[in-house]
Amino acid sequence: MKGRKFKVTDHELVPKHEVVPIEEAIKIIKELGVRLDQLPYMKASDPVAREIGAKPGDLVRIVRKSPTAGKVVVYRYVIAG
């Protein structure tokens, strides 16, 4: 594997992460009836956040597979750190 960099998001246990565009983030926050700072945090230094290019102030959508619910969508607010 010399010369190849390991991508955290390629691992089977890491769910899909994506930065939500600002226009969509505004709609999501309004639908949920919360402020960004009321969501769970994700540090900008998190390996997945760094890999997807998430910056402080971004909203990240995480889509997980669930044996009981099928697909679960959660959001994280990116903070400095």
Contacts in CASP RR format, 6 or more apart in sequence:
PFRMAT RR
TARGET T0000
AUTHOR 0000-0000-0000
METHOD contacts of the structure
MODEL  1
MKGRKFKVTDHELVPKHEVVPIEEAIKIIKELGVRLDQLPYMKASDPVAR
EIGAKPGDLVRIVRKSPTAGKVVVYRYVIAG
7 51 0 8 1.000
8 14 0 8 1.000
8 47 0 8 1.000
8 48 0 8 1.000
8 51 0 8 1.000
9 16 0 8 1.000
9 17 0 8 1.000
9 48 0 8 1.000
9 51 0 8 1.000
9 52 0 8 1.000
14 48 0 8 1.000
15 62 0 8 1.000
15 63 0 8 1.000
15 64 0 8 1.000
15 65 0 8 1.000
16 62 0 8 1.000
16 63 0 8 1.000
17 48 0 8 1.000
17 49 0 8 1.000
17 52 0 8 1.000
17 54 0 8 1.000
17 60 0 8 1.000
17 61 0 8 1.000
17 62 0 8 1.000
18 52 0 8 1.000
18 60 0 8 1.000
18 61 0 8 1.000
18 63 0 8 1.000
19 52 0 8 1.000
19 53 0 8 1.000
19 54 0 8 1.000
19 58 0 8 1.000
19 59 0 8 1.000
19 60 0 8 1.000
19 61 0 8 1.000
20 28 0 8 1.000
20 58 0 8 1.000
20 59 0 8 1.000
20 60 0 8 1.000
20 61 0 8 1.000
20 75 0 8 1.000
25 36 0 8 1.000
25 58 0 8 1.000
25 59 0 8 1.000
28 59 0 8 1.000
28 75 0 8 1.000
29 35 0 8 1.000
29 36 0 8 1.000
29 59 0 8 1.000
32 75 0 8 1.000
36 57 0 8 1.000
36 59 0 8 1.000
36 77 0 8 1.000
37 77 0 8 1.000
39 59 0 8 1.000
39 75 0 8 1.000
39 76 0 8 1.000
39 77 0 8 1.000
40 74 0 8 1.000
40 75 0 8 1.000
40 76 0 8 1.000
40 77 0 8 1.000
41 76 0 8 1.000
41 77 0 8 1.000
41 78 0 8 1.000
41 79 0 8 1.000
42 48 0 8 1.000
42 49 0 8 1.000
42 54 0 8 1.000
42 60 0 8 1.000
42 76 0 8 1.000
42 77 0 8 1.000
42 78 0 8 1.000
42 79 0 8 1.000
43 49 0 8 1.000
43 78 0 8 1.000
43 79 0 8 1.000
43 80 0 8 1.000
43 81 0 8 1.000
44 50 0 8 1.000
44 54 0 8 1.000
44 55 0 8 1.000
44 56 0 8 1.000
44 78 0 8 1.000
44 79 0 8 1.000
44 80 0 8 1.000
44 81 0 8 1.000
45 81 0 8 1.000
46 54 0 8 1.000
49 60 0 8 1.000
49 78 0 8 1.000
52 60 0 8 1.000
54 60 0 8 1.000
54 78 0 8 1.000
55 78 0 8 1.000
56 78 0 8 1.000
56 79 0 8 1.000
56 80 0 8 1.000
56 81 0 8 1.000
57 77 0 8 1.000
57 78 0 8 1.000
57 79 0 8 1.000
58 77 0 8 1.000
58 78 0 8 1.000
59 75 0 8 1.000
59 76 0 8 1.000
59 77 0 8 1.000
59 78 0 8 1.000
60 75 0 8 1.000
60 76 0 8 1.000
60 77 0 8 1.000
60 78 0 8 1.000
61 73 0 8 1.000
61 74 0 8 1.000
61 75 0 8 1.000
62 73 0 8 1.000
62 74 0 8 1.000
62 75 0 8 1.000
62 76 0 8 1.000
63 71 0 8 1.000
63 72 0 8 1.000
63 73 0 8 1.000
64 71 0 8 1.000
64 72 0 8 1.000
64 73 0 8 1.000
64 74 0 8 1.000
65 71 0 8 1.000
65 72 0 8 1.000
66 72 0 8 1.000
END
